[in-house]
Amino acid sequence: MSRLVGHTDSPHRGLCGSITGNPLFESSDVLTILLLVALEGLLSADNALVIAVMVLGLAKSEHKAALSYGLIGAFIFRFAATLLAVYLIRVGWVKVAGGLYLLYLAIAHFQSRSGQDASHAPPKATSWFGMSAFWTTVVRVELVNLAFSIDSILVAVAMSPKLWVVLTGGILGIVTMRLVVGQLIALIERYPALVNGAFIIIAWVGIKLIAEYLHTAGYTHIAIPQWLSLGLIGLIFLASFLYARQHEKQKLTRTERDTQQLYDDEAR
């Protein structure tokens, strides 16, 4: 991430310069917005998966409302993060906190399911500090949005000096991510065995966030390329999906066999 922002003063000059120097609108701005939407979709793949798993802990009737509140919060964080982009590099602890929290989620999931069927549904939503399970889930979604906003905004301000371009691309990207989350929820509901694979990805994302902070802060010289992270997420998801499909086929076969056995017993 440090290579993308390079000099921390450039985003500040660019955002201010968009008012006094550069033309307000250029035809190239449209292409930049489209690129930002595509980048947001790629950078938010892991974010979308984390949110999907969190929301699945609620009753199905509450999914849409939780995602809608999460979308509103994402807009607010994106706007604030854009205005404060030049300072975001100094709040790396947000990444560390987010990474540790995601690792905690993954460890807690597998500990609670040790010795149980790997196809169990996502853990039920729990309450924090007297809040209902619904609002606790919304707060958790917003905390995840905050941790992931840093990378997306730093990439965006590196691509365009214009505030309105960065905001437009980011907002459209958030809407795209909301659609992706909906598809992921439907997929996990159809293939419940995907949940364990999703938590493996969540653990990897937590490790990646912590590693990025350590690299940016100069503690290590190891940088995780974005293509490697996305490729690993894709492989884990593909392997989990193939396993989940096979698991559902076996479960369906067992159900058909049990039904046939019941029919034969009644026939006798």
N, C-alpha and C positions, 0 to 999 in steps of 0.2 A: 504493500500500500504506500510505503514511503517513496517508492520510485514514481508512483503516479502523481503525488502531490509535489515531489521534488523540493521546491522552495515554498515554504509555508506562507510567504507574503504574496505569491502570485494570484491565488484565488481572491484575496482581498482587493488587490489592484484591479483584477478583472471585473469583479462585481460592481465596484465603484465606477470603473471606466465605462461600463455599459451605459451609464447615464450621461456621461459628458463626452465620450469619445466616439465609440462605435455606433453605427446606425441602429435604430431601434429594431428594424426588421430587415432581414436579408433572405433571399431564397434559400441559402445554405442552412438557415435556421431550421427549416422543415426537415431536412435530412438529418441534422443533429438531433432533433427531437425523436425521430424514428430510431436512430441509433441508441439514444438514451433509453427508449422503451424496450428495445431488444436487450440491451445490457442489463436493465433492471430485471427483466425476466430471467436472465441467466444468473445474475448475482442473488436473486431472491428465491431460487429453486429450493435451497436448504431452509430459508425462512418460511416459505410456504408449507413445507413438509412439517416443520415444527409446530406451526399454528394449526395445521389440519389435525395432528395427533392430540393437541391440547383440547381443541373444540370437540373432538369425538368423545371426550369424557362426559359431555353434557347430554341431556335428553335430545333426541333428534329434532324435536320442535323448537329447541333453543339454538340450534346451529346457526341459522341465518341471522338471528339477532346478535349473537356473539361476534360473528364475522363483520356485521355492519358496524358495531361499535369499534371493533378492531380497525376497520377501514378509516373511520373518523379519526381515531388516535394516530394512525399512520400518517394521515394528511397533516395533522398538527405537528408531529415530530419531524416530518420531512420539511415543512416550511421553516420551523425553528432551526433545524440542522443546516439548512441552506444559508440562512442569515448568519449563522455562527460557524460556517464551514472552516474559516481560518483558525478557529480555536479548537476544533474537534480533535486535532492531533494531540492535544494536551490532556484529553480525558480518556486515555487508553484504559483506565481502570474499569470503564463501562464494558469494554470487551472482555476483560478478565472476569468481571462479575457475571456477565452473560455466559461466558464459556463454562465457568464453574457451575452455574445453575443448570445448564444443559447436561453436563456430566452427571450432576446429581439426579436429574430426571431419568437418565438412562440407567444408572446404577440402581436406583430405587425400583424401576420397572422390572429389571431382571431379577433382583432380589425377591420381589414380591411374587414372581412367577417361577421360582426355582422348584423343580419337581412337578410343575403343573403343565398342562397342555400349552404348547407354544402358540396355538391359534387363539388364545384368550383375547377378548376385546381390550381396547385401551383402558387404562385405569380410570375409574370414576373420578369426576371432578370433586375436589375437596374444598373446604372453607378456610379462609385466612382471617384472623383478627376480627371475627364476628361477622364478616361479610358472607353473603350467600355463595353457594358454589358457582352460580352464574357470574356474579360480579368478580369473584376471585379469578375465574378463568379469563375474563376480560382484562383484568389487571396484569395477569401473567402474559397474555398476548401482547399487551402494550409494552411490557418490559423487554420482551423479545424484539419487538419492532424497534425500540430504542437502540438496542445493541447492534442490530443489523443496519440501522440508518446511517451509521458512521461511514462504512465502506461505500455504500451507494452514493452518498452525497459527495464524498471526496473524489470519486470517479467522475461524477457529473460536472463539478466545478472545474475539473481538469480539462474537460472537453469543450466547455463554452464559457465565455466571460459574461454572459447575459443572464441576469437573475430570472427573467420570465421564461427563458428557454429551459434553464435548469429545473425550475418549478413545474413547467408544463410536462417535460419529459418524465420527471419523478412522479407526478400525480397520475399520468397515464400508465406508468409502470406499476403503480400501486393497484390501480383498477385491474390491470392484467394479472397481477399476482392474486387478487381476490378471486378471479375466475379460475386460476390454476388451483387454488386451495379448494374450491368447490368440487373440481374434478377429482382431486386427490381424496377428498372425503368420500365421494361416491365409490372410488376404486377400493379404498380400504374397507368400506362397509361390505362390498361385494366379496373381497378376499381378505378376511380378518387376519390371516396368517402374515399379512404384510406388516402388521404392527411391530413385530420383533425386528424386522429389517429396518423399519422407520426409526426405531430407537438406536440401532447401531449407527445409522446416519446422524442422528442427533448427537450421539457421543463423539463422532468424528468432527461434527461442526463445532462442538465445544472445544475440542483439542485444537482445531484450526484457529478459532478466535484467540485462544491463549497464546498459541505460537506466533500469530500475527503481532500481538502486542509485544511479546518478547523480542521479536525481530525489529519492530519499529522503534522500541526503546533502546536498542543496541545491546541487549543482553545476549543475543545469539546472532549468528550470521546465516542461519538457515531460514530461507523464505519458501513458503509453500505456493507454487504457481497456481493461478486460478484454474488453468486447464487441468492440472493434476487433481485439484480438489473436486471439480465438477465431474471429471472422469471417474474418480473413485465413488462419488455419490451415485453416478449412473450405473456403475457395475454392481454396487450393493443393491440398488433398487431393482435392477434387472434380475439378479440372482434371487432376491426376495420374492419378486413377482412370479418367477417360474416355479419356485417352491410353493408359493401360495396357491397357484393354479393347480399344481399336482395334488396338493393337500385337499383342495375342494373337490377334485375329481374322486379321490379316494374316499372322502366323507360321503359323497353322493352315492358311490358304489356300495358302501357299507349300509347306507340308508335303504337303497333299493333291495339289497340282499336281506336286510332285516324285515322289510315289508313283505317280500316274497315268502320268507320263512313264516311270518305271521299268517299270511294267506293260506299257506300249505297246512299249518296247524289247525286253522279253522275248518279247512276242507275235510280234514280227517274226522 
